[in-house]
């Protein structure tokens, strides 16, 4: 998947999490709803000034927007997670953090 599609999917996901319609977010960042739609499906990309407005409107950082590892396939993510855990080795402090994190995510 290309970077435009990955970022577009992320913008859409964050927009929905924040409760914005395309129309409302487009208004906040001063573009048309059609232009936002084409960004979300990966046909177009944001101009720098629109990107700045988007980050403010969604209350996120550029790092949060451009970090896309979560969009990888599940099997690939599991490989990456296991590799990271293997690199930690037997460090009890770091393993404790991982344990608490995974436990908190699995509690319903």
Biopython code that builds the backbone (N, CA, C, O; Angstrom):
import numpy as np
from Bio.PDB.StructureBuilder import StructureBuilder

atoms = [
    (1, "UNK", "N", (0.851, -1.178, 0.000)),
    (1, "UNK", "CA", (0.000, 0.000, 0.000)),
    (1, "UNK", "C", (0.894, 1.236, 0.000)),
    (1, "UNK", "O", (1.880, 1.279, 0.735)),
    (2, "UNK", "N", (0.569, 2.230, -0.801)),
    (2, "UNK", "CA", (1.358, 3.446, -0.893)),
    (2, "UNK", "C", (1.149, 4.364, 0.297)),
    (2, "UNK", "O", (0.175, 4.233, 1.037)),
    (3, "UNK", "N", (2.071, 5.289, 0.468)),
    (3, "UNK", "CA", (2.031, 6.206, 1.602)),
    (3, "UNK", "C", (0.773, 7.071, 1.582)),
    (3, "UNK", "O", (0.205, 7.354, 2.637)),
    (4, "UNK", "N", (0.330, 7.497, 0.393)),
    (4, "UNK", "CA", (-0.878, 8.322, 0.340)),
    (4, "UNK", "C", (-2.079, 7.556, 0.862)),
    (4, "UNK", "O", (-2.900, 8.118, 1.587)),
    (5, "UNK", "N", (-2.197, 6.279, 0.506)),
    (5, "UNK", "CA", (-3.322, 5.470, 0.985)),
    (5, "UNK", "C", (-3.217, 5.205, 2.482)),
    (5, "UNK", "O", (-4.224, 5.252, 3.189)),
    (6, "UNK", "N", (-2.006, 4.927, 2.974)),
    (6, "UNK", "CA", (-1.827, 4.669, 4.402)),
    (6, "UNK", "C", (-2.190, 5.894, 5.229)),
    (6, "UNK", "O", (-2.918, 5.793, 6.217)),
    (7, "UNK", "N", (-1.683, 7.047, 4.822)),
    (7, "UNK", "CA", (-1.969, 8.276, 5.561)),
    (7, "UNK", "C", (-3.450, 8.640, 5.429)),
    (7, "UNK", "O", (-4.070, 9.086, 6.394)),
    (8, "UNK", "N", (-4.003, 8.453, 4.256)),
    (8, "UNK", "CA", (-5.433, 8.727, 4.061)),
    (8, "UNK", "C", (-6.303, 7.879, 4.970)),
    (8, "UNK", "O", (-7.252, 8.380, 5.572)),
    (9, "UNK", "N", (-5.980, 6.580, 5.074)),
    (9, "UNK", "CA", (-6.725, 5.695, 5.970)),
    (9, "UNK", "C", (-6.596, 6.151, 7.416)),
    (9, "UNK", "O", (-7.556, 6.098, 8.184)),
    (10, "UNK", "N", (-5.412, 6.592, 7.773)),
    (10, "UNK", "CA", (-5.192, 7.033, 9.153)),
    (10, "UNK", "C", (-5.975, 8.308, 9.431)),
    (10, "UNK", "O", (-6.577, 8.440, 10.497)),
    (11, "UNK", "N", (-5.978, 9.238, 8.502)),
    (11, "UNK", "CA", (-6.754, 10.468, 8.677)),
    (11, "UNK", "C", (-8.223, 10.124, 8.875)),
    (11, "UNK", "O", (-8.878, 10.673, 9.761)),
    (12, "UNK", "N", (-8.741, 9.221, 8.058)),
    (12, "UNK", "CA", (-10.143, 8.832, 8.186)),
    (12, "UNK", "C", (-10.416, 8.192, 9.541)),
    (12, "UNK", "O", (-11.416, 8.504, 10.189)),
    (13, "UNK", "N", (-9.529, 7.297, 9.971)),
    (13, "UNK", "CA", (-9.732, 6.620, 11.252)),
    (13, "UNK", "C", (-9.736, 7.624, 12.398)),
    (13, "UNK", "O", (-10.594, 7.562, 13.278)),
    (14, "UNK", "N", (-8.788, 8.541, 12.389)),
    (14, "UNK", "CA", (-8.714, 9.546, 13.454)),
    (14, "UNK", "C", (-9.918, 10.471, 13.395)),
    (14, "UNK", "O", (-10.482, 10.829, 14.428)),
    (15, "UNK", "N", (-10.308, 10.855, 12.195)),
    (15, "UNK", "CA", (-11.487, 11.723, 12.035)),
    (15, "UNK", "C", (-12.708, 11.079, 12.665)),
    (15, "UNK", "O", (-13.455, 11.729, 13.397)),
    (16, "UNK", "N", (-12.908, 9.793, 12.378)),
    (16, "UNK", "CA", (-14.062, 9.084, 12.919)),
    (16, "UNK", "C", (-13.953, 8.933, 14.437)),
    (16, "UNK", "O", (-14.951, 9.076, 15.144)),
    (17, "UNK", "N", (-12.748, 8.646, 14.943)),
    (17, "UNK", "CA", (-12.536, 8.546, 16.393)),
    (17, "UNK", "C", (-12.874, 9.857, 17.090)),
    (17, "UNK", "O", (-13.391, 9.855, 18.207)),
    (18, "UNK", "N", (-12.584, 10.976, 16.432)),
    (18, "UNK", "CA", (-12.839, 12.293, 17.013)),
    (18, "UNK", "C", (-14.284, 12.738, 16.803)),
    (18, "UNK", "O", (-14.701, 13.770, 17.328)),
    (19, "UNK", "N", (-15.045, 11.959, 16.037)),
    (19, "UNK", "CA", (-16.460, 12.267, 15.835)),
    (19, "UNK", "C", (-16.749, 13.319, 14.781)),
    (19, "UNK", "O", (-17.818, 13.928, 14.787)),
    (20, "UNK", "N", (-15.803, 13.537, 13.875)),
    (20, "UNK", "CA", (-16.001, 14.520, 12.816)),
    (20, "UNK", "C", (-16.568, 13.856, 11.568)),
    (20, "UNK", "O", (-16.170, 12.748, 11.208)),
    (21, "UNK", "N", (-17.489, 14.534, 10.921)),
    (21, "UNK", "CA", (-17.891, 14.129, 9.576)),
    (21, "UNK", "C", (-16.842, 14.676, 8.615)),
    (21, "UNK", "O", (-16.049, 15.547, 8.972)),
    (22, "UNK", "N", (-16.850, 14.157, 7.400)),
    (22, "UNK", "CA", (-15.937, 14.715, 6.394)),
    (22, "UNK", "C", (-16.234, 16.193, 6.189)),
    (22, "UNK", "O", (-15.324, 17.014, 6.073)),
    (23, "UNK", "N", (-17.500, 16.514, 6.147)),
    (23, "UNK", "CA", (-17.897, 17.899, 5.909)),
    (23, "UNK", "C", (-17.349, 18.826, 7.003)),
    (23, "UNK", "O", (-16.817, 19.893, 6.697)),
    (24, "UNK", "N", (-17.476, 18.428, 8.264)),
    (24, "UNK", "CA", (-17.023, 19.255, 9.380)),
    (24, "UNK", "C", (-15.503, 19.408, 9.368)),
    (24, "UNK", "O", (-14.995, 20.521, 9.509)),
    (25, "UNK", "N", (-14.767, 18.297, 9.199)),
    (25, "UNK", "CA", (-13.309, 18.392, 9.184)),
    (25, "UNK", "C", (-12.837, 19.221, 7.995)),
    (25, "UNK", "O", (-11.922, 20.034, 8.128)),
    (26, "UNK", "N", (-13.447, 19.022, 6.850)),
    (26, "UNK", "CA", (-13.073, 19.799, 5.659)),
    (26, "UNK", "C", (-13.259, 21.296, 5.925)),
    (26, "UNK", "O", (-12.424, 22.111, 5.534)),
    (27, "UNK", "N", (-14.344, 21.642, 6.583)),
    (27, "UNK", "CA", (-14.598, 23.039, 6.926)),
    (27, "UNK", "C", (-13.510, 23.567, 7.869)),
    (27, "UNK", "O", (-13.021, 24.683, 7.692)),
    (28, "UNK", "N", (-13.136, 22.768, 8.863)),
    (28, "UNK", "CA", (-12.126, 23.187, 9.838)),
    (28, "UNK", "C", (-10.751, 23.407, 9.204)),
    (28, "UNK", "O", (-9.989, 24.268, 9.644)),
    (29, "UNK", "N", (-10.441, 22.626, 8.171)),
    (29, "UNK", "CA", (-9.110, 22.750, 7.553)),
    (29, "UNK", "C", (-9.157, 23.517, 6.231)),
    (29, "UNK", "O", (-8.166, 23.601, 5.505)),
    (30, "UNK", "N", (-10.325, 24.070, 5.943)),
    (30, "UNK", "CA", (-10.494, 24.983, 4.812)),
    (30, "UNK", "C", (-10.246, 24.330, 3.447)),
    (30, "UNK", "O", (-9.575, 24.894, 2.582)),
    (31, "UNK", "N", (-10.810, 23.123, 3.278)),
    (31, "UNK", "CA", (-10.812, 22.480, 1.959)),
    (31, "UNK", "C", (-12.226, 21.956, 1.712)),
    (31, "UNK", "O", (-13.054, 21.950, 2.622)),
    (32, "UNK", "N", (-12.497, 21.528, 0.510)),
    (32, "UNK", "CA", (-13.818, 20.987, 0.205)),
    (32, "UNK", "C", (-13.935, 19.559, 0.743)),
    (32, "UNK", "O", (-12.935, 18.880, 0.977)),
    (33, "UNK", "N", (-15.164, 19.131, 0.930)),
    (33, "UNK", "CA", (-15.408, 17.759, 1.383)),
    (33, "UNK", "C", (-14.893, 16.777, 0.339)),
    (33, "UNK", "O", (-14.378, 15.714, 0.686)),
    (34, "UNK", "N", (-15.027, 17.122, -0.920)),
    (34, "UNK", "CA", (-14.543, 16.267, -2.003)),
    (34, "UNK", "C", (-13.018, 16.129, -1.949)),
    (34, "UNK", "O", (-12.482, 15.046, -2.180)),
    (35, "UNK", "N", (-12.328, 17.220, -1.644)),
    (35, "UNK", "CA", (-10.862, 17.176, -1.540)),
    (35, "UNK", "C", (-10.442, 16.296, -0.366)),
    (35, "UNK", "O", (-9.490, 15.525, -0.479)),
    (36, "UNK", "N", (-11.152, 16.408, 0.765)),
    (36, "UNK", "CA", (-10.839, 15.563, 1.919)),
    (36, "UNK", "C", (-11.091, 14.102, 1.586)),
    (36, "UNK", "O", (-10.301, 13.235, 1.961)),
    (37, "UNK", "N", (-12.165, 13.826, 0.895)),
    (37, "UNK", "CA", (-12.474, 12.450, 0.497)),
    (37, "UNK", "C", (-11.359, 11.872, -0.368)),
    (37, "UNK", "O", (-10.967, 10.719, -0.186)),
    (38, "UNK", "N", (-10.847, 12.666, -1.307)),
    (38, "UNK", "CA", (-9.786, 12.167, -2.183)),
    (38, "UNK", "C", (-8.480, 11.955, -1.414)),
    (38, "UNK", "O", (-7.668, 11.109, -1.789)),
    (39, "UNK", "N", (-8.281, 12.715, -0.347)),
    (39, "UNK", "CA", (-7.114, 12.501, 0.517)),
    (39, "UNK", "C", (-7.298, 11.202, 1.293)),
    (39, "UNK", "O", (-6.369, 10.398, 1.379)),
    (40, "UNK", "N", (-8.477, 10.986, 1.855)),
    (40, "UNK", "CA", (-8.737, 9.801, 2.670)),
    (40, "UNK", "C", (-8.647, 8.496, 1.880)),
    (40, "UNK", "O", (-8.293, 7.461, 2.445)),
    (41, "UNK", "N", (-8.954, 8.527, 0.609)),
    (41, "UNK", "CA", (-8.855, 7.305, -0.199)),
    (41, "UNK", "C", (-7.497, 7.182, -0.889)),
    (41, "UNK", "O", (-7.254, 6.216, -1.612)),
    (42, "UNK", "N", (-6.628, 8.141, -0.671)),
    (42, "UNK", "CA", (-5.269, 8.048, -1.196)),
    (42, "UNK", "C", (-5.080, 8.519, -2.608)),
    (42, "UNK", "O", (-4.054, 8.224, -3.222)),
    (43, "UNK", "N", (-6.039, 9.244, -3.145)),
    (43, "UNK", "CA", (-5.885, 9.779, -4.493)),
    (43, "UNK", "C", (-5.019, 11.030, -4.501)),
    (43, "UNK", "O", (-4.270, 11.260, -5.451)),
    (44, "UNK", "N", (-5.114, 11.833, -3.459)),
    (44, "UNK", "CA", (-4.355, 13.076, -3.342)),
    (44, "UNK", "C", (-3.694, 13.140, -1.979)),
    (44, "UNK", "O", (-3.975, 12.325, -1.100)),
    (45, "UNK", "N", (-2.813, 14.116, -1.811)),
    (45, "UNK", "CA", (-2.134, 14.297, -0.534)),
    (45, "UNK", "C", (-2.315, 15.735, -0.087)),
    (45, "UNK", "O", (-2.646, 16.614, -0.882)),
    (46, "UNK", "N", (-2.095, 15.956, 1.187)),
    (46, "UNK", "CA", (-2.275, 17.279, 1.779)),
    (46, "UNK", "C", (-1.169, 18.248, 1.366)),
    (46, "UNK", "O", (-0.011, 17.854, 1.230)),
    (47, "UNK", "N", (-1.526, 19.502, 1.169)),
    (47, "UNK", "CA", (-0.532, 20.561, 1.045)),
    (47, "UNK", "C", (-0.012, 20.837, 2.457)),
    (47, "UNK", "O", (-0.682, 20.520, 3.439)),
    (48, "UNK", "N", (1.155, 21.414, 2.556)),
    (48, "UNK", "CA", (1.767, 21.674, 3.862)),
    (48, "UNK", "C", (0.869, 22.521, 4.754)),
    (48, "UNK", "O", (0.717, 22.217, 5.937)),
    (49, "UNK", "N", (0.272, 23.575, 4.211)),
    (49, "UNK", "CA", (-0.581, 24.431, 5.040)),
    (49, "UNK", "C", (-1.837, 23.689, 5.489)),
    (49, "UNK", "O", (-2.327, 23.921, 6.594)),
    (50, "UNK", "N", (-2.361, 22.807, 4.652)),
    (50, "UNK", "CA", (-3.530, 22.006, 5.027)),
    (50, "UNK", "C", (-3.141, 20.985, 6.089)),
    (50, "UNK", "O", (-3.917, 20.712, 7.004)),
    (51, "UNK", "N", (-1.953, 20.426, 5.971)),
    (51, "UNK", "CA", (-1.462, 19.481, 6.962)),
    (51, "UNK", "C", (-1.394, 20.147, 8.334)),
    (51, "UNK", "O", (-1.825, 19.563, 9.328)),
    (52, "UNK", "N", (-0.858, 21.361, 8.395)),
    (52, "UNK", "CA", (-0.800, 22.088, 9.663)),
    (52, "UNK", "C", (-2.194, 22.256, 10.264)),
    (52, "UNK", "O", (-2.392, 22.038, 11.459)),
    (53, "UNK", "N", (-3.146, 22.639, 9.438)),
    (53, "UNK", "CA", (-4.521, 22.831, 9.916)),
    (53, "UNK", "C", (-5.138, 21.510, 10.375)),
    (53, "UNK", "O", (-5.879, 21.473, 11.358)),
    (54, "UNK", "N", (-4.830, 20.434, 9.662)),
    (54, "UNK", "CA", (-5.358, 19.112, 10.014)),
    (54, "UNK", "C", (-4.843, 18.675, 11.383)),
    (54, "UNK", "O", (-5.614, 18.181, 12.206)),
    (55, "UNK", "N", (-3.558, 18.851, 11.628)),
    (55, "UNK", "CA", (-2.974, 18.466, 12.905)),
    (55, "UNK", "C", (-3.635, 19.220, 14.053)),
    (55, "UNK", "O", (-3.898, 18.642, 15.108)),
    (56, "UNK", "N", (-3.901, 20.496, 13.853)),
    (56, "UNK", "CA", (-4.562, 21.304, 14.882)),
    (56, "UNK", "C", (-6.007, 20.836, 15.071)),
    (56, "UNK", "O", (-6.457, 20.636, 16.199)),
    (57, "UNK", "N", (-6.724, 20.665, 13.971)),
    (57, "UNK", "CA", (-8.140, 20.274, 14.043)),
    (57, "UNK", "C", (-8.319, 18.919, 14.724)),
    (57, "UNK", "O", (-9.255, 18.736, 15.503)),
    (58, "UNK", "N", (-7.428, 17.967, 14.435)),
    (58, "UNK", "CA", (-7.536, 16.635, 15.023)),
    (58, "UNK", "C", (-6.797, 16.519, 16.358)),
    (58, "UNK", "O", (-6.868, 15.490, 17.030)),
    (59, "UNK", "N", (-6.086, 17.588, 16.733)),
    (59, "UNK", "CA", (-5.328, 17.622, 17.985)),
    (59, "UNK", "C", (-4.337, 16.463, 18.064)),
    (59, "UNK", "O", (-4.294, 15.727, 19.050)),
    (60, "UNK", "N", (-3.538, 16.318, 16.998)),
    (60, "UNK", "CA", (-2.523, 15.270, 16.939)),
    (60, "UNK", "C", (-1.199, 15.883, 16.492)),
    (60, "UNK", "O", (-1.155, 17.017, 16.014)),
    (61, "UNK", "N", (-0.133, 15.122, 16.654)),
    (61, "UNK", "CA", (1.181, 15.565, 16.181)),
    (61, "UNK", "C", (1.457, 14.952, 14.816)),
    (61, "UNK", "O", (0.790, 14.007, 14.394)),
    (62, "UNK", "N", (2.444, 15.504, 14.144)),
    (62, "UNK", "CA", (2.859, 14.938, 12.857)),
    (62, "UNK", "C", (3.347, 13.506, 13.055)),
    (62, "UNK", "O", (3.096, 12.638, 12.219)),
    (63, "UNK", "N", (4.040, 13.262, 14.158)),
    (63, "UNK", "CA", (4.532, 11.916, 14.441)),
    (63, "UNK", "C", (3.386, 10.927, 14.540)),
    (63, "UNK", "O", (3.467, 9.817, 14.013)),
    (64, "UNK", "N", (2.305, 11.334, 15.222)),
    (64, "UNK", "CA", (1.148, 10.455, 15.361)),
    (64, "UNK", "C", (0.522, 10.156, 13.997)),
    (64, "UNK", "O", (0.088, 9.033, 13.740)),
    (65, "UNK", "N", (0.481, 11.149, 13.140)),
    (65, "UNK", "CA", (-0.126, 10.948, 11.826)),
    (65, "UNK", "C", (0.734, 10.060, 10.935)),
    (65, "UNK", "O", (0.213, 9.187, 10.240)),
    (66, "UNK", "N", (2.029, 10.274, 10.953)),
    (66, "UNK", "CA", (2.885, 9.565, 10.014)),
    (66, "UNK", "C", (3.396, 8.225, 10.516)),
    (66, "UNK", "O", (3.991, 7.475, 9.742)),
    (67, "UNK", "N", (3.182, 7.899, 11.790)),
    (67, "UNK", "CA", (3.554, 6.585, 12.308)),
    (67, "UNK", "C", (2.519, 5.591, 11.810)),
    (67, "UNK", "O", (1.360, 5.655, 12.220)),
    (68, "UNK", "N", (2.913, 4.670, 10.931)),
    (68, "UNK", "CA", (1.933, 3.794, 10.266)),
    (68, "UNK", "C", (2.165, 2.307, 10.490)),
    (68, "UNK", "O", (1.558, 1.490, 9.797)),
    (69, "UNK", "N", (3.026, 1.923, 11.439)),
    (69, "UNK", "CA", (3.271, 0.492, 11.652)),
    (69, "UNK", "C", (2.002, -0.284, 11.970)),
    (69, "UNK", "O", (1.894, -1.465, 11.638)),
    (70, "UNK", "N", (1.046, 0.370, 12.609)),
    (70, "UNK", "CA", (-0.191, -0.330, 12.969)),
    (70, "UNK", "C", (-0.996, -0.765, 11.737)),
    (70, "UNK", "O", (-1.899, -1.593, 11.854)),
    (71, "UNK", "N", (-0.680, -0.221, 10.573)),
    (71, "UNK", "CA", (-1.425, -0.573, 9.367)),
    (71, "UNK", "C", (-0.884, -1.824, 8.681)),
    (71, "UNK", "O", (-1.422, -2.261, 7.664)),
    (72, "UNK", "N", (0.170, -2.391, 9.234)),
    (72, "UNK", "CA", (0.733, -3.606, 8.650)),
    (72, "UNK", "C", (-0.193, -4.788, 8.918)),
    (72, "UNK", "O", (-1.060, -4.729, 9.790)),
    (73, "UNK", "N", (-0.001, -5.834, 8.174)),
    (73, "UNK", "CA", (-0.772, -7.060, 8.380)),
    (73, "UNK", "C", (-0.497, -7.613, 9.769)),
    (73, "UNK", "O", (0.595, -7.430, 10.307)),
    (74, "UNK", "N", (-1.475, -8.284, 10.350)),
    (74, "UNK", "CA", (-1.352, -8.824, 11.701)),
    (74, "UNK", "C", (-0.138, -9.734, 11.836)),
    (74, "UNK", "O", (0.597, -9.644, 12.820)),
    (75, "UNK", "N", (0.078, -10.606, 10.862)),
    (75, "UNK", "CA", (1.215, -11.523, 10.954)),
    (75, "UNK", "C", (2.540, -10.759, 10.988)),
    (75, "UNK", "O", (3.461, -11.143, 11.710)),
    (76, "UNK", "N", (2.637, -9.685, 10.216)),
    (76, "UNK", "CA", (3.848, -8.869, 10.202)),
    (76, "UNK", "C", (4.033, -8.153, 11.537)),
    (76, "UNK", "O", (5.146, -8.078, 12.058)),
    (77, "UNK", "N", (2.933, -7.625, 12.091)),
    (77, "UNK", "CA", (3.026, -6.967, 13.391)),
    (77, "UNK", "C", (3.463, -7.940, 14.476)),
    (77, "UNK", "O", (4.279, -7.591, 15.329)),
    (78, "UNK", "N", (2.931, -9.155, 14.451)),
    (78, "UNK", "CA", (3.314, -10.154, 15.448)),
    (78, "UNK", "C", (4.800, -10.490, 15.342)),
    (78, "UNK", "O", (5.476, -10.645, 16.359)),
    (79, "UNK", "N", (5.305, -10.603, 14.126)),
    (79, "UNK", "CA", (6.741, -10.849, 13.941)),
    (79, "UNK", "C", (7.567, -9.711, 14.533)),
    (79, "UNK", "O", (8.572, -9.949, 15.204)),
    (80, "UNK", "N", (7.142, -8.474, 14.283)),
    (80, "UNK", "CA", (7.865, -7.312, 14.787)),
    (80, "UNK", "C", (7.815, -7.267, 16.323)),
    (80, "UNK", "O", (8.814, -6.956, 16.972)),
    (81, "UNK", "N", (6.659, -7.574, 16.891)),
    (81, "UNK", "CA", (6.513, -7.585, 18.349)),
    (81, "UNK", "C", (7.412, -8.643, 18.960)),
    (81, "UNK", "O", (8.122, -8.383, 19.931)),
    (82, "UNK", "N", (7.379, -9.839, 18.388)),
    (82, "UNK", "CA", (8.211, -10.919, 18.910)),
    (82, "UNK", "C", (9.698, -10.592, 18.791)),
    (82, "UNK", "O", (10.480, -10.928, 19.681)),
    (83, "UNK", "N", (10.090, -9.946, 17.707)),
    (83, "UNK", "CA", (11.482, -9.549, 17.528)),
    (83, "UNK", "C", (11.886, -8.546, 18.608)),
    (83, "UNK", "O", (12.967, -8.648, 19.188)),
    (84, "UNK", "N", (11.002, -7.575, 18.872)),
    (84, "UNK", "CA", (11.294, -6.575, 19.902)),
    (84, "UNK", "C", (11.421, -7.226, 21.277)),
    (84, "UNK", "O", (12.308, -6.873, 22.054)),
    (85, "UNK", "N", (10.541, -8.170, 21.577)),
    (85, "UNK", "CA", (10.595, -8.853, 22.867)),
    (85, "UNK", "C", (11.879, -9.665, 22.977)),
    (85, "UNK", "O", (12.508, -9.686, 24.035)),
    (86, "UNK", "N", (12.269, -10.328, 21.907)),
    (86, "UNK", "CA", (13.500, -11.116, 21.922)),
    (86, "UNK", "C", (14.711, -10.222, 22.176)),
    (86, "UNK", "O", (15.657, -10.644, 22.841)),
    (87, "UNK", "N", (14.699, -9.016, 21.666)),
    (87, "UNK", "CA", (15.814, -8.094, 21.854)),
    (87, "UNK", "C", (15.905, -7.605, 23.303)),
    (87, "UNK", "O", (16.981, -7.227, 23.766)),
    (88, "UNK", "N", (14.785, -7.611, 24.009)),
    (88, "UNK", "CA", (14.778, -7.189, 25.411)),
    (88, "UNK", "C", (15.500, -8.215, 26.282)),
    (88, "UNK", "O", (16.102, -7.877, 27.301)),
    (89, "UNK", "N", (15.422, -9.467, 25.858)),
    (89, "UNK", "CA", (16.086, -10.524, 26.618)),
    (89, "UNK", "C", (15.410, -10.763, 27.943)),
    (89, "UNK", "O", (14.185, -10.868, 28.009)),
    (90, "UNK", "N", (16.199, -10.850, 29.006)),
    (90, "UNK", "CA", (15.617, -11.178, 30.301)),
    (90, "UNK", "C", (15.611, -9.976, 31.247)),
    (90, "UNK", "O", (15.705, -10.145, 32.463)),
    (91, "UNK", "N", (15.503, -8.790, 30.706)),
    (91, "UNK", "CA", (15.437, -7.576, 31.518)),
    (91, "UNK", "C", (14.098, -7.544, 32.257)),
    (91, "UNK", "O", (13.063, -7.294, 31.637)),
    (92, "UNK", "N", (14.100, -7.793, 33.578)),
    (92, "UNK", "CA", (12.841, -7.915, 34.319)),
    (92, "UNK", "C", (12.002, -6.636, 34.305)),
    (92, "UNK", "O", (10.773, -6.704, 34.276)),
    (93, "UNK", "N", (12.652, -5.479, 34.325)),
    (93, "UNK", "CA", (11.896, -4.221, 34.334)),
    (93, "UNK", "C", (11.118, -4.045, 33.030)),
    (93, "UNK", "O", (9.926, -3.738, 33.048)),
    (94, "UNK", "N", (11.797, -4.239, 31.905)),
    (94, "UNK", "CA", (11.152, -4.075, 30.603)),
    (94, "UNK", "C", (10.114, -5.166, 30.357)),
    (94, "UNK", "O", (9.048, -4.893, 29.805)),
    (95, "UNK", "N", (10.412, -6.389, 30.759)),
    (95, "UNK", "CA", (9.432, -7.469, 30.610)),
    (95, "UNK", "C", (8.194, -7.189, 31.456)),
    (95, "UNK", "O", (7.076, -7.499, 31.043)),
    (96, "UNK", "N", (8.388, -6.606, 32.636)),
    (96, "UNK", "CA", (7.251, -6.232, 33.480)),
    (96, "UNK", "C", (6.364, -5.197, 32.816)),
    (96, "UNK", "O", (5.137, -5.267, 32.901)),
    (97, "UNK", "N", (6.990, -4.240, 32.157)),
    (97, "UNK", "CA", (6.228, -3.218, 31.439)),
    (97, "UNK", "C", (5.417, -3.863, 30.313)),
    (97, "UNK", "O", (4.238, -3.559, 30.138)),
    (98, "UNK", "N", (6.054, -4.748, 29.559)),
    (98, "UNK", "CA", (5.355, -5.427, 28.467)),
    (98, "UNK", "C", (4.206, -6.268, 29.012)),
    (98, "UNK", "O", (3.110, -6.266, 28.451)),
    (99, "UNK", "N", (4.454, -6.981, 30.100)),
    (99, "UNK", "CA", (3.407, -7.797, 30.707)),
    (99, "UNK", "C", (2.213, -6.931, 31.113)),
    (99, "UNK", "O", (1.067, -7.254, 30.799)),
    (100, "UNK", "N", (2.493, -5.831, 31.815)),
    (100, "UNK", "CA", (1.399, -4.961, 32.265)),
    (100, "UNK", "C", (0.644, -4.349, 31.094)),
    (100, "UNK", "O", (-0.579, -4.216, 31.138)),
    (101, "UNK", "N", (1.365, -3.981, 30.061)),
    (101, "UNK", "CA", (0.720, -3.404, 28.876)),
    (101, "UNK", "C", (-0.188, -4.419, 28.198)),
    (101, "UNK", "O", (-1.345, -4.126, 27.894)),
    (102, "UNK", "N", (0.345, -5.617, 27.961)),
    (102, "UNK", "CA", (-0.474, -6.614, 27.270)),
    (102, "UNK", "C", (-1.639, -7.072, 28.132)),
    (102, "UNK", "O", (-2.719, -7.368, 27.622)),
    (103, "UNK", "N", (-1.419, -7.127, 29.437)),
    (103, "UNK", "CA", (-2.513, -7.508, 30.349)),
    (103, "UNK", "C", (-3.610, -6.461, 30.332)),
    (103, "UNK", "O", (-4.794, -6.799, 30.309)),
    (104, "UNK", "N", (-3.215, -5.161, 30.346)),
    (104, "UNK", "CA", (-4.217, -4.090, 30.344)),
    (104, "UNK", "C", (-5.003, -4.081, 29.035)),
    (104, "UNK", "O", (-6.179, -3.716, 29.020)),
    (105, "UNK", "N", (-4.371, -4.473, 27.956)),
    (105, "UNK", "CA", (-5.069, -4.497, 26.663)),
    (105, "UNK", "C", (-6.011, -5.688, 26.550)),
    (105, "UNK", "O", (-6.989, -5.639, 25.804)),
    (106, "UNK", "N", (-5.724, -6.745, 27.280)),
    (106, "UNK", "CA", (-6.557, -7.954, 27.168)),
    (106, "UNK", "C", (-7.702, -7.968, 28.179)),
    (106, "UNK", "O", (-8.610, -8.789, 28.055)),
    (107, "UNK", "N", (-7.683, -7.079, 29.177)),
    (107, "UNK", "CA", (-8.753, -7.022, 30.174)),
    (107, "UNK", "C", (-9.953, -6.327, 29.530)),
    (107, "UNK", "O", (-9.832, -5.270, 28.911)),
    (108, "UNK", "N", (-11.104, -6.957, 29.697)),
    (108, "UNK", "CA", (-12.317, -6.380, 29.088)),
    (108, "UNK", "C", (-13.180, -5.714, 30.088)),
    (108, "UNK", "O", (-14.233, -5.181, 29.737)),
]
sb = StructureBuilder()
sb.init_structure("model")
sb.init_model(0)
sb.init_chain("A")
sb.init_seg("    ")
for serial, (resi, resn, name, xyz) in enumerate(atoms, 1):
    if name == "N":
        sb.init_residue(resn, " ", resi, " ")
    sb.init_atom(name, np.array(xyz, "f"), 0.0, 1.0, " ", f" {name:<3s}", serial, name[0])
structure = sb.get_structure()
